[in-house]
Every structure is written in structure tokens, then in C-alpha cells.
Amino acid sequence: MRFSHLIQINDPLNPLIDPLSREQLWRGLVYRAENPLPFVLGLDDCRIVARTERTLRRELHFGGLTVRDRVTLDPMHRVRYETRAGGGLPASSLVMTIEEPCDGELVVRFDYETLRRAGDAPGEEFYNAFLKKAYVEADIDTIRTIRRLVVENLL
């Protein structure tokens, strides 16, 4: 399954939305990679098991389930999450890309890919529709959390 959507960060025509700078948004996305607990519902613990300047290898614990992933940072532009298959879950990826269609108008593109063929099981289409809605809600919460962290001067 592949799924992509955009969340508008800055809208010059909407004065009710406090604008974020690209740097604030970037710091928020990096913070989410380094400390996902405030962002990921149901996550009990996250350990960074290896780190380079542009990559993180993590172990995420959801109750008895351990998920391992690799996060690649393309500074000020993109964060890529690649999750290994395991625990009955297929391999998957999430790419968060900062885009600026017009000067000062920032959006984040969220691209999801799950390495499971569509229609493999009964109810797969219903499950995928549910998953897409959950992804959108989680991504809205991610941006909301980043905005809160900026207001609290934590980024």
C-alpha cells in the first residue's frame, strides 16, 4: 500500500495560524525522530542503538512488541523512516518532506509505503482505509505537537 498526503504548515492568508520557520519545523521533525514518545500513541520506550551524523537506528517498544527502524536525515529537507518486517508486521517506510510551494508557505508531505500487496486478505481494503485515516490523524498530531514545543521554547 502506498499513501501520500500534505499538511499545510504556514498559510499567509490565514492569520490565525502562527507561522513556523523551516528551521523550527526541521528541529521538530528531528526531535520526533530522536524522542518519539510525545508523538507516537502506544509507544512505551524508544532506544537509539546507533547514531551517525545523518542516521539513527532505533528500537521502539510497544508493550511486548519491539519494532526496529532506521531513520535517515536529509538536513532541513527530509526525514525517512524505514521499518524492518517483524512481529507479524510487514516492512514499511515513511518519508516526511518539507516543501515550500511559495515563499514562506511551508507544507509537509507524508509518504507511506507498506510492503504488503493490496487485496492479500479479506478486509484488506477496509483495513487500508482505516490505516490511512489513522496516518493522517497521527500526522496532524505531529504538527500540533511541534507547534506546542515551539511555543514552549523547547525547539
Residue pairs with C-beta under 8 A, 6 or more apart in sequence:
1 112
1 113
1 114
1 116
1 118
1 128
1 131
2 111
2 112
2 113
2 114
3 111
3 112
3 113
3 128
3 131
3 132
3 135
4 109
4 110
4 111
4 112
5 109
5 110
5 135
5 136
5 139
6 99
6 107
6 108
6 109
6 110
7 107
7 108
7 110
7 139
7 140
7 143
8 105
8 106
8 107
9 19
9 20
9 25
9 106
9 107
9 108
9 143
10 17
10 19
10 20
10 104
10 105
10 106
11 17
11 105
12 102
12 104
12 105
18 147
18 151
19 104
19 106
20 28
20 106
20 146
20 147
20 150
22 76
22 98
22 100
22 106
23 76
24 146
24 150
24 155
25 98
25 106
25 108
25 146
26 75
26 76
26 98
27 155
28 145
28 146
28 149
28 150
28 155
29 79
29 96
29 98
29 108
29 146
30 73
30 79
31 146
31 149
31 155
32 39
32 79
32 142
32 145
32 146
33 56
33 71
33 73
33 79
33 81
34 48
34 56
35 46
36 43
36 46
36 58
36 60
37 43
37 45
37 46
38 145
39 138
39 141
39 142
39 145
40 60
40 138
41 138
42 62
42 63
43 60
43 61
43 62
44 61
44 62
44 63
45 60
45 61
46 58
46 59
46 60
46 61
47 58
47 59
47 61
48 56
48 57
48 58
49 57
49 58
49 59
50 56
50 57
51 57
54 72
54 73
54 74
54 75
55 70
55 71
55 72
55 73
56 70
56 71
56 73
57 68
57 69
57 70
57 71
58 68
58 69
58 70
58 71
59 66
59 67
59 68
60 66
60 67
60 68
60 69
61 67
65 87
66 86
66 87
67 83
67 84
67 86
67 87
67 89
68 83
68 84
68 86
69 81
69 82
69 83
69 84
70 81
70 82
71 79
71 80
71 81
71 82
72 79
72 80
72 82
73 79
74 80
76 98
77 97
77 98
78 95
78 96
78 97
78 98
79 95
79 96
80 93
80 94
80 95
80 96
81 93
81 94
81 95
82 91
82 92
82 93
83 89
83 91
83 92
83 93
83 94
84 91
85 91
85 115
90 114
90 115
90 116
91 114
91 115
92 112
92 113
92 114
92 115
93 111
93 112
93 113
94 110
94 111
94 112
95 109
95 110
95 111
96 108
96 109
96 110
97 108
97 109
97 111
98 106
98 107
98 108
99 106
99 107
99 108
99 109
100 106
100 107
101 107
108 139
108 143
110 135
110 139
112 135
114 131
118 124
118 125
118 128
119 125
146 155
149 155
